[in-house]
Every structure is written in C-alpha cells, then in structure tokens.
Amino acid sequence: MSAAAGRREPVWRAHATALLIALLGVAMMLAASAARAAEPIVRVEVLARQPILVGQQVGIDVTVLVPNFFMSAPDFPLFQVPGAIVTMPDARAQNSTETIGGVTYAGIRKTYVFTAEQDGDFDFPAATIRFTYAGEDGTPRQGSVTLPPTHIRAGAGGVPGVPGRSATAGQPHALLPVGRLSVTQTLSPAPDKGTVRLHAGDALVRTVTVFAPQAQAMMIRPLHATAPRGVRMFSADARLSDRSGRGDGAGGPGGERVETFTYVFEREGSYTLPPLRADWLDPATGKPARSEAPGIRVVVDVAGPSGALAPERALLASLPDVMSWTAIWWTAGTLALALAGALAWLRLGPVLRRLRQRAASRGTREREAQARMAALLAACAAGDPAAAYDALCAWTRAAYGVAPAFLAHRVGDASLADAIAALERQLFSAAAPGAPWEGRLLAEAVRRHASVERKEGHHRAAEELPPLNPPMRRHT
C-alpha cells in the first residue's frame, strides 16, 4: 500500500506543477491584454455640496489618467459659461499614480474655480483635452479625453438681500464675496493712544487691506470713504491680487484689495474719520454682513509757535498807538490814502485780481504737492515700489509739471536721479532684481530736495513755453 502511494506521489506533483505554469501563463496573457486595452481616463469632481450660493467660489477638479506615463502635459482649456465666471488659478498641477484593474495609471489634476453670477442651472462644457503619453512599448502615443457632462445648480435660496437673477431685466445684481472678510488698516503717522496728532497742513495716509477667503479680488466691492469738512481727501487706485495661499494667519486661497486714502488737514481742530465698511455674504444664514476698519480720531494743532501772533494780528494790535499820535493827521492821511487807493484801483484792479487768482492757484498746487509727497513717503516706508512710482509721478506733476526723470536732471540732483532710476529698474527692467526694493534712498532724496527748496524759498517750476509768434528780426 505504501509502495503504491509512493509511486503515485511524483505523478500528482508533476500535474500540480503543470497546472501552476498554465495559470501563470493565462495571468500574463490577461495582464498583457489589459495593458493593450488600457485607455486614458478623465474625471470631473465638484468640490461643494449643491445647490451652491450665488457668488460662492467653488473648486472643480479635472483629473486626466493615462497608462504608463505622460510625455507631454495635458492642454487644459479655459472655459466660458454664460451667467458664471470660470477661472483657472495660476497654480501648479498635481501629479498622482493609481492602479485600476491591475494597470498603473499616471494622473495630472488641475482645479478650476467656478462662481455663479445668478440663480440657475449650469453645465460644465464638454471640452476635449489633448496630450501625449507612452504606450505599452514606450513609444509616444497621441491621446485625448472629453469631459463628461457635469451639472452645477446655484440658487440664492429666496433670502432677501441675497444677489440673484433680476426679476425685471434678467441681469445679475452686484455680487458679494461669500465668507467673512478680513479688514485691516495701517496709518502713517501711527496713532498715539488711539489718537493721531498732527499740525495744520499735515497729511495722514490710511491704507486699508480687505482679504476675501475663497473668493476673487474683483468681487470685493470698493470702499466708500468720505472726509469731514475742512479735510481734503485723495484716493489712489486700488490694487487687486488673487493668490493660492497666504503666509499670515488667515491662510488659504483668496482675493485681496488694497486701497490707500490721503487726508490733508488744513485747519486746527478735532476730527473723526468715519469707519470703512466691506460687505460680504454669510454662508450660514444667507444674509449680507459687514466687516469694517474702525474710525480714526485726529487732533490737529495750529502750525508754528503757539505764542507768536500772526502778522495781521500784530498790525491791528499796533493801530491804537499810531492813532494816539494825532487824530487830525491820522484822519487826513487815511482820507488821502483812500483817495489814492480808489484811483489806483481803477487802473490796477484787474492786475491785482489776476495776481490774487495766481496766488490762490499756487497755494492750491502747493497743498496738493504736499499731499502727494506725503503719499510718496508713505509708499517708500511700506516698501511698495508700484505705489511709490504712482505717488512719485503724481508729486512731480503737481509740484513741477514734469515727469520724475526730467525733474531730477533739470534740478541737477544726482542722488534724486539715482533713486528714481533704481525705482524704474525695479519696476520695468527685463531682468528680475536680485534684492527687494528699499524705499529709504528715494525717501531721503525727496526729503533732501524738499529741504533745499524750502531754504531757497521757492519751487523750481516747469519752464514756460517760448512765445508762439516771436518778433521777427529785421536784416539790413
């Protein structure tokens, strides 16, 4: 019995080995067949629960998968959807690998940002994406995928005040960012115990930054700023930027709007600059809400020494002593002066009026130039080259009527010319600068130039144009 069993054992072992070899061969054939049949795959995923809110920024992931590996990046197109805004943020695509049906796929994912401008149903376009990938033998193959039908529903939910489709004209109302806005402000000069203290003629620069998480900067409404009586206000162009992430405490992607306001206080007194408010839509309640930069208390003192009398007040104070000499001579002199003044006014009145108008215009230009220079110094202190260049151009136009480069060469100020040239290289040079721009040199050159102007007692205004028709010189 044992001998027979011993003779049968090698036979079964041989059959088992042959069966195992056959199964391995079938598995290899199936794997090769699956590799030959593997084709590119595309997936589309909406990263939000529907229906979404009007104005809400929603991410849409588009992932392209190919067997083996990519030999060229997919050409992700830009889309246009009526009634919505679709953008593709300037962020790097994400690479991945995964196994599907025993085949290893390489994937590239790109995220679109979808924002509905009105209520309704939207269909993501069925676009075609083309690329090159490696076949099973490693040779390049041309591939393409078509995006599957993707449906997005947006609605305001019937909440009063929430932007939606206009019932009359069918046009969307102005949108609000969905989510709490972060509003911060900086002041130059900085306040002391909650109060900014200035002298008459000084300027206060107020910079307000509004950050909208998960929203585009263009959806942040402009800030509405006003100034109390006796205060002149100048506003710079707003700066908008969209970013994929932030390094501060807010974190995450979003849009940023920066607005700068310059207030010039012409008279002494106590002033309150009103708060600045930014509107947004609360996603929890669907109702509009506000974030604000707080108001500012400003105390302005009279310029110059407090004990000195103004020239006109000193003259009035001396009149009683003059009149005490003799009333007769004073009366006669007054009458004579009045008569002479009346006669002179008939001839010199128009000339004097023109001189007063020129003086008033010159005073207005000087005050505007002071405000522009204050904005320039604030931009230099903040290290913002774009804002500094805008303020520099505004200052030279207001004070001298020329461009920055012409002013530096005209007055012969080498340090000012070098500082302006460094700023222009920072902004307009084709080569990327090696170090961040420092506004300290430009600020020092501007202050030094202004100090020289004050010592000389005049501004170097732009040269007047020559006569249109100069007199002809007669040749003999």
LINFENDA-V239063 format. One record per residue. N is the residue number from 1. SS is DSSP state (alpha for helix, beta for strand, coil for the rest). PSI is psi as a letter, one per 30 degrees, with the letter a starting at -180 (NA if undefined). BURIAL is b if it has 16 or more other C-alpha atoms within 10 Angstrom, else e. Layout:
BEGIN
((N;SS;PSI;BURIAL) (N;SS;PSI;BURIAL))
END
This chain:
BEGIN
((1;coil;e;e) (2;alpha;e;e) (3;alpha;e;e) (4;alpha;e;e) (5;alpha;e;e) (6;alpha;e;e) (7;alpha;f;e) (8;alpha;f;e) (9;alpha;e;e) (10;alpha;e;e) (11;alpha;e;e) (12;alpha;e;e) (13;alpha;e;e) (14;alpha;e;e) (15;alpha;e;e) (16;alpha;e;e) (17;alpha;e;e) (18;alpha;e;e) (19;alpha;e;e) (20;alpha;e;e) (21;alpha;e;e) (22;alpha;e;e) (23;alpha;e;e) (24;alpha;e;e) (25;alpha;e;e) (26;alpha;e;e) (27;alpha;e;e) (28;alpha;e;e) (29;alpha;e;e) (30;alpha;e;e) (31;alpha;e;e) (32;alpha;e;e) (33;alpha;e;e) (34;alpha;e;e) (35;alpha;e;b) (36;alpha;e;e) (37;alpha;f;e) (38;coil;k;b) (39;coil;l;e) (40;coil;l;b) (41;beta;k;b) (42;beta;k;b) (43;beta;k;e) (44;beta;k;b) (45;beta;k;e) (46;beta;k;b) (47;coil;h;e) (48;coil;l;e) (49;coil;k;e) (50;coil;l;e) (51;coil;k;e) (52;beta;l;b) (53;coil;k;b) (54;coil;k;b) (55;coil;f;b) (56;coil;k;b) (57;beta;k;b) (58;beta;k;b) (59;beta;k;b) (60;beta;j;b) (61;beta;k;b) (62;beta;j;b) (63;beta;k;b) (64;beta;k;b) (65;beta;k;b) (66;beta;k;b) (67;beta;k;b) (68;coil;c;b) (69;coil;l;b) (70;beta;k;b) (71;beta;f;e) (72;beta;k;e) (73;coil;k;e) (74;coil;k;b) (75;coil;i;e) (76;coil;k;b) (77;coil;l;e) (78;coil;k;e) (79;coil;l;b) (80;coil;j;e) (81;coil;j;e) (82;coil;k;e) (83;coil;g;b) (84;beta;l;b) (85;beta;k;e) (86;beta;k;b) (87;beta;l;b) (88;coil;j;b) (89;coil;k;e) (90;coil;i;e) (91;coil;l;e) (92;coil;k;e) (93;coil;l;e) (94;beta;k;e) (95;beta;l;e) (96;beta;l;e) (97;beta;k;e) (98;beta;l;e) (99;beta;k;e) (100;beta;j;e) (101;coil;h;e) (102;coil;g;e) (103;beta;k;e) (104;beta;k;b) (105;beta;k;b) (106;beta;k;b) (107;beta;k;b) (108;beta;k;b) (109;beta;k;b) (110;beta;k;b) (111;beta;k;b) (112;beta;l;b) (113;beta;k;b) (114;beta;k;b) (115;beta;j;b) (116;beta;k;b) (117;coil;f;b) (118;coil;l;b) (119;coil;l;b) (120;beta;a;b) (121;beta;k;e) (122;beta;k;b) (123;beta;k;e) (124;beta;k;b) (125;coil;k;b) (126;coil;i;e) (127;coil;l;e) (128;beta;k;e) (129;beta;k;b) (130;beta;l;b) (131;beta;l;b) (132;beta;k;b) (133;beta;l;b) (134;beta;k;b) (135;coil;a;b) (136;coil;f;b) (137;coil;g;e) (138;coil;f;e) (139;coil;l;e) (140;beta;k;e) (141;beta;k;e) (142;beta;k;e) (143;beta;l;b) (144;beta;l;b) (145;beta;l;b) (146;beta;k;e) (147;coil;k;b) (148;coil;l;e) (149;coil;k;e) (150;beta;k;e) (151;beta;k;e) (152;beta;k;b) (153;beta;k;b) (154;beta;k;b) (155;coil;k;b) (156;coil;f;b) (157;coil;g;e) (158;coil;g;e) (159;coil;k;e) (160;coil;k;e) (161;coil;f;e) (162;coil;k;b) (163;coil;k;b) (164;coil;a;b) (165;beta;k;b) (166;coil;k;e) (167;coil;f;e) (168;coil;e;e) (169;coil;f;e) (170;coil;g;e) (171;coil;k;e) (172;beta;k;b) (173;coil;l;e) (174;coil;k;e) (175;coil;l;b) (176;coil;k;b) (177;coil;k;b) (178;beta;j;b) (179;coil;l;b) (180;coil;k;b) (181;beta;k;b) (182;beta;k;b) (183;beta;k;b) (184;beta;l;e) (185;beta;k;b) (186;beta;k;e) (187;beta;k;b) (188;beta;j;b) (189;coil;l;e) (190;coil;l;e) (191;coil;l;e) (192;beta;j;e) (193;coil;h;e) (194;coil;g;e) (195;beta;k;e) (196;beta;k;b) (197;beta;k;b) (198;beta;l;b) (199;beta;l;b) (200;coil;k;b) (201;coil;f;b) (202;coil;l;b) (203;beta;k;b) (204;beta;k;b) (205;beta;k;b) (206;beta;j;b) (207;beta;k;b) (208;beta;k;b) (209;beta;k;b) (210;beta;k;b) (211;beta;k;b) (212;beta;j;b) (213;beta;k;b) (214;coil;h;b) (215;coil;l;b) (216;coil;k;b) (217;alpha;e;b) (218;alpha;f;e) (219;alpha;f;b) (220;coil;k;b) (221;coil;k;b) (222;coil;k;e) (223;coil;k;b) (224;coil;j;e) (225;coil;k;e) (226;coil;l;e) (227;coil;k;e) (228;coil;l;e) (229;coil;k;e) (230;coil;g;e) (231;beta;k;b) (232;beta;k;b) (233;beta;k;b) (234;beta;k;b) (235;beta;k;e) (236;coil;l;e) (237;coil;k;e) (238;coil;k;e) (239;beta;k;e) (240;beta;k;b) (241;beta;k;e) (242;beta;k;b) (243;beta;l;b) (244;coil;f;e) (245;coil;l;e) (246;coil;l;e) (247;coil;f;e) (248;coil;a;e) (249;coil;f;e) (250;coil;e;e) (251;coil;l;e) (252;coil;l;e) (253;coil;l;b) (254;beta;a;b) (255;beta;l;b) (256;beta;k;b) (257;beta;k;b) (258;beta;k;b) (259;beta;k;b) (260;beta;k;b) (261;beta;k;b) (262;beta;k;b) (263;beta;k;b) (264;beta;k;b) (265;beta;j;b) (266;coil;f;b) (267;coil;l;b) (268;coil;l;b) (269;beta;a;e) (270;beta;k;e) (271;beta;l;b) (272;beta;j;e) (273;beta;k;b) (274;coil;l;e) (275;coil;l;e) (276;beta;k;b) (277;beta;k;b) (278;beta;k;b) (279;beta;k;b) (280;beta;l;b) (281;beta;k;b) (282;coil;j;b) (283;coil;f;e) (284;coil;e;e) (285;coil;f;e) (286;coil;g;b) (287;coil;l;b) (288;beta;k;b) (289;beta;l;b) (290;beta;k;e) (291;beta;l;b) (292;beta;l;b) (293;beta;k;b) (294;coil;l;e) (295;coil;l;e) (296;beta;k;b) (297;beta;k;e) (298;beta;k;b) (299;beta;k;b) (300;beta;k;b) (301;beta;l;b) (302;coil;k;e) (303;coil;k;e) (304;coil;l;e) (305;coil;k;e) (306;coil;f;e) (307;coil;f;e) (308;coil;k;e) (309;coil;k;e) (310;coil;l;e) (311;alpha;e;e) (312;alpha;e;e) (313;alpha;e;e) (314;alpha;e;e) (315;alpha;e;e) (316;alpha;e;e) (317;alpha;f;e) (318;alpha;f;e) (319;alpha;e;e) (320;alpha;e;e) (321;alpha;e;e) (322;alpha;e;e) (323;alpha;f;e) (324;coil;f;e) (325;coil;e;e) (326;coil;k;e) (327;alpha;e;e) (328;alpha;e;e) (329;alpha;e;e) (330;alpha;e;e) (331;alpha;e;e) (332;alpha;e;e) (333;alpha;e;e) (334;alpha;e;e) (335;alpha;e;e) (336;alpha;e;e) (337;alpha;e;e) (338;alpha;e;e) (339;alpha;e;e) (340;alpha;e;e) (341;alpha;e;e) (342;alpha;e;e) (343;alpha;e;e) (344;alpha;e;e) (345;alpha;e;e) (346;alpha;e;e) (347;alpha;e;e) (348;alpha;f;e) (349;alpha;e;e) (350;alpha;e;e) (351;alpha;e;e) (352;alpha;e;e) (353;alpha;e;e) (354;alpha;e;e) (355;alpha;e;e) (356;alpha;e;e) (357;alpha;e;e) (358;alpha;e;e) (359;alpha;e;e) (360;alpha;e;e) (361;alpha;e;e) (362;alpha;e;e) (363;alpha;e;e) (364;alpha;e;e) (365;alpha;e;b) (366;alpha;e;b) (367;alpha;e;b) (368;alpha;e;b) (369;alpha;e;b) (370;alpha;e;b) (371;alpha;e;b) (372;alpha;e;b) (373;alpha;e;b) (374;alpha;e;b) (375;alpha;e;b) (376;alpha;e;b) (377;alpha;e;b) (378;alpha;e;b) (379;alpha;e;b) (380;alpha;e;b) (381;alpha;e;b) (382;alpha;f;e) (383;coil;h;b) (384;coil;j;b) (385;alpha;e;b) (386;alpha;e;b) (387;alpha;e;b) (388;alpha;e;b) (389;alpha;e;b) (390;alpha;e;b) (391;alpha;e;b) (392;alpha;e;b) (393;alpha;e;b) (394;alpha;e;b) (395;alpha;e;b) (396;alpha;e;b) (397;alpha;e;b) (398;alpha;e;b) (399;alpha;e;b) (400;alpha;f;b) (401;coil;g;b) (402;coil;l;b) (403;coil;l;e) (404;alpha;e;b) (405;alpha;e;b) (406;alpha;e;e) (407;alpha;e;b) (408;alpha;e;b) (409;alpha;e;e) (410;alpha;e;e) (411;alpha;f;e) (412;coil;g;e) (413;coil;j;e) (414;alpha;e;e) (415;alpha;e;b) (416;alpha;e;b) (417;alpha;e;b) (418;alpha;e;b) (419;alpha;e;b) (420;alpha;e;b) (421;alpha;e;e) (422;alpha;e;b) (423;alpha;e;b) (424;alpha;e;e) (425;alpha;e;e) (426;alpha;e;b) (427;alpha;e;e) (428;alpha;f;e) (429;coil;k;e) (430;coil;e;e) (431;coil;k;e) (432;coil;k;e) (433;coil;k;e) (434;coil;f;e) (435;coil;l;e) (436;coil;l;e) (437;coil;k;b) (438;coil;k;b) (439;coil;f;b) (440;alpha;e;e) (441;alpha;e;b) (442;alpha;e;b) (443;alpha;e;b) (444;alpha;e;b) (445;alpha;e;b) (446;alpha;e;b) (447;alpha;e;e) (448;alpha;e;e) (449;alpha;e;b) (450;alpha;e;e) (451;alpha;e;e) (452;alpha;e;e) (453;alpha;e;e) (454;alpha;e;e) (455;alpha;e;e) (456;alpha;f;e) (457;coil;g;e) (458;coil;l;e) (459;coil;k;e) (460;coil;i;e) (461;coil;l;e) (462;coil;k;e) (463;coil;k;e) (464;coil;l;e) (465;coil;k;e) (466;coil;l;e) (467;coil;k;e) (468;coil;e;e) (469;coil;i;e) (470;coil;l;e) (471;coil;k;e) (472;coil;k;e) (473;coil;k;e) (474;coil;k;e) (475;coil;k;e) (476;coil;NA;e))
END
